[in-house]
Every structure is written in structure tokens, then in C-alpha cells.
Amino acid sequence: MSPLGPRPRPSLHAMCARSRTASRSAPRLAVLTLVTAGCLASTVAARAEIALLTNGDFLKVADYELLGEKMRLELPGGGALLLDLERIERIIDDEIAPQPSEPEPVAAPGFPLRWQEGQQAEGPHAALLDQVAADYGVNPRLMSAMARAESNHDPRALSHKGARGLLQLMPATAQRFGIQPENLWDPLHNATASARYLRFLIDRFDGELDLVLAGYNAGEGAVERYGGVPPYRETQGYIERIRRFLDLAPRQGDV
């Protein structure tokens, strides 16, 4: 990774080592300390974004801008980084939702995430989603609900965070599951990468709907770091939206 400007900078690993150590010991994501533009800068903003990178690092950023196949990340203390989009796993809002003082009981599971005979997708790409979901053992209703939430079934959708296509995958995630980024505009390739990712998450989180959705939105690392659904308002809102599209009761407490 190279900061903007002609002078060489320390590696991202060196910049983030202390921040990663702090994040493991704190119950909330620690404020990251970054070295940029030759000076030390501390993150003090109450509202920011988190960029999760494909090498496992994460950065707190003040702003970001999609520039073709690259992403410019503005750092809270000043300065910026320009990264290839394929090095960014996802960007999520670092806004913590208020947590209840005592966890409420979790709603009883009742929606099968794995494929079963008779399940059917909905919406304009239902036949395609039925086919892909069956191939990878995923409930097609889940995939169609996610396509509705992610892109409103638009295979040409491009988010300001760089996610693409029917199920809004980042290029790095697509590559991780065997699909080249330039093919994400094709609904079949997009759905295939999504189904592979969903099956991975379903197996990893033992078919727990909220954890699978949290992993798709915020990354499985965030789910494991928090021991359940991360407290990010964006992620929790995403889960509620999918549950509503599936005619399921709202979440009750954290999982």
C-alpha cells in the first residue's frame, strides 16, 4: 500500500500493529493510531468509517472516494491512502448502535438457510437464483431477499463503497470465491460468488441467520471479534431489513 505523495512510507503492517493489539483487548473497536505524512495522528472523531482490508488489517477513515478501480481513504488525522479496490474487503459505518443493558432472549430459529426441496426465490431474477442456490445448497428465498436489500434487483448497481451488481459484492470478495471483478456485472457470476460466500458463512456460523447476515455485511472477522452480531448500526439495520423481507420477527437481543 502506498500513501499519496512521492516519499516512501512505513508499511501498513507497521502502522497498524499497535492498533490491532488494542482492538483485541477492548470490548469496542479501539481508536486507531496511524502514521501518515511523516507525523503521528490520533483518531478522535466520534463518527467515521472502517475499511477492512484483505490482509486482515482495518483502518478507521474519515472519508473515502471511489476512483475507478481504486479507493482514496482520507485519514482522520490528515493525509490519505490510495489503494487498489481489490485490496479492500469492505467499508462499513463505524456508528455504534445503543445496546440494551441486559440481553433479551433470542427469537427461536425458524428459517432454514440451507437448500430444501420446494424453496423458491422471488423477484425478477428468481429462476437464476433458484438455480444457483440449489447448486450451492443455499435457501433461494434468502438470496432473493438479499438481492432486494442490496441492489433492489439491479445487476448494474454500483455503490459508493465499490460494491457491484445484483448482490453487491466487493471485487476482493468476488476474487476470494473464484469470480473475477469484471464479471460481477453478470447476474450469474455475481450470484455464484454470493452463494459460495453465503454457504461458507452458513457452515461457519452453523446456520444462524443473524450471524450469517452480519458476516455478509461486516465480515466474518467482525462477528468473531465481537462474539456475535457487531454493534454497528449499519449491520444491525441490514439484518432487520432482511428479516422483514423474509417475514420474520425482528431480532431480540444479540446472538
N, C-alpha and C positions, 0 to 999 in steps of 0.2 A: 504494500500500500504506500502511496506517495502523497504527502501533503502538497498543496498548491505552492508553487514557488520553486526556484532553481536549486536551493540548497538541500542537501540530504538531511533526513530527519531520523530519529530513533525508530526502531521497528514498533509496530502496533503491539506486539507481544510485550516489549519492554514498557511501553506506555501504559498498558492495561493490567500488568501483573498485580500491582498493589490493589487496584480496584476489584479484580476478580477475587482476591483473597478476602477483601472486606465483604463482598456480596455473599460469600459462603457463610460468614459468621453472623450476618444481620438478618432479622426476620423480614425486612423490606430491602428492596434493591438499593444498595448504597450509592451515594452521590459519587460519581467517578471523577478522579483527578487525572487530567490529561496534559501532556507536554505538547505544545504546539507553538509554532512561530518563535521558537527559542526561549520561551518563558513559561513559567508554571501558572496554570489557570485552574481555578476550582469552580465546580458547578454549583450554583446557588439558586437557580431558577426553580420555582415551585411547579412549573408546568413545562414539559419538554417531551421529546420522543426518545425511543430506544431503538437503535439499529442493532439487530442481531446479525452477526457475520457467520459465514460458512465455516470458519475455523474454530467456532465456539466462543469467540470474543463478543463483547457487546459494548456499545458506546451510547452515552446519553448525548443527544444532539439538540440544539436549539431550533434548527430548521433544516429542511432538505429540499433539493430541487432535482427533478428528473431531467437529465440532459441526454436524450437518445438512449444509448446503451451504457451510460454512466450515471452516477448519482453524486451530487455535491452535498456533503454533510457540513452544516455550519455548527461549529463547536461553541458551547455556552460561554467559554471564557475568551472567545475571539479566535479567528483563524478558521480554516476549513480543510476538509479532505475530499479528494475526488477519487471515487472508487468505481471500478467496473461493476455493473449491475449484477453480474454473476457471482460477485463476492458477498452480496447482501442477501441473507436468507429472508429477512422480513423487516419491516419497520412498524412499530406499534406505539400507540399513545401511552405515555408514562403518566397516566392520571389514575390515582388510586381511588377506587370506589369505597364509600363508607362501609365498614364491616360491622355486623351485629355483635353485641357484647357477648352473647352466648350463641353458639351454632344451633340452628334449628334442625329438626330431623330432615334427612334427605328423602325426597319423594321416591316411592317404590319404583324400581325399574319396570318398564312395560313395553319398551320399544326395541325390537331386535335390530342390532346393527349389521349382523351378518345376513347374507342372502338366504331367503327361503322361498319355496315354491309359492306362486301366487302374488308375490310382491310386484308392484308396478310403479314406475316413475310417472311424473306428471309434467305438463308443460310442453313447449314446442320441440324439445329435444328428447322426448320421453323414450322413443324407440332406441335411440342411440344409447341413452343412459341405462335402459334395461339390459342392453347387450353387454356394455362394459361392466356394469355392476355384477352381472351373473358371472362374467369371466374372472373377476377378482373376488367374488364372494362377499359383496357389499350390498346392503339394502338399497335398491334404486330410489325409494322414496326419500332416503336421506340425501342422496346425491342431487335429486331434483330440488329439494328444499334448499340445499346449499347453493345450487346454481341460481335460484331465485334471490337468495340473500346476497350472493357475491356479485352478480352481474346483471340481475333481472333477465337472465337467459340470453344475454347478448355476447356472442362469441368474439366480437371485436372490441369489447370493453378493455380500456386501459386505465388503471388507477393512477393517481398522482404519486403513489408509492412504487410504481413499477410493476404491479401485478397485472397479469394478462389473461384475457379470454374468459371462457364460459364459467370456470370455477376459480378464476383469479389466482393463478399460481405465479410465484416469482420465478425468474429464469433459473436461479440456483436450485430451487426445489424441483423444478422440472428435470434438470440435469441429474439430480440425485436419484430420480426414479426413471431414468432412461429415456427422457424426451428432450430433444434439442429445443432451446428457447425460441428459435424461429418457427417452430411447429406449434407453438401454443395458440396461435390464432385458429388452428384447425380444431373443431369441436371434438373429433375423435381422439386426437393426440392429447388435447387438454384433459378430457375426461379420463383417458387412460392413466396419465400421470396422477391425477387426483384420486382415482380409485386405488392405485398402488399405494399412495400415501395414506389414504384412509384405512386400507387393510393393515398397513404397518401400525397405524395408531390404534386400531381396534385390537390387534393382537397384543400390543404393548400395554394397553390400559384395560385389558380384559373386558372389552365390550361396554365400558362405562361411557354413556353418551356424552355427558358434560366434559369429561376429561378428553375424549376424542375431539370434540369441537374446540376445546381450549387449546389442544395441541395443534390443530389445523390453523387456528388464528394466531396464537402467540408462540408456537413452537413447543415440542415435547420437552425441551430442556427447561422451559419456564414452568411447566406443570410439575416436573420433578423437583425443581428448585423450591417451589412453594408447597410441595406435598399435596397438591390439589389444584383447583381452578385458581389461576393467578388473580390478584386483586385489581387488575387493570379494568377500568370502566369499559373500555372498548371490547375487551374479551368477554366480560360478563354480559354486555349488551348483545354481542354476537350470539352467544348461547341462547339467550332469551328469545331472540328473533327466530332462530332455527326451531326452537321448541314450539313457538307459536305457529310457525308454518306447518309443523307436524301435528298440530292439535294436541300438544302435550301440556300438562300443567307447568306453571313457572317453577324455576328452581326454588328449593327451600334450603338455605344454608349452603355451605361449601362442601365439596366432596373431597 
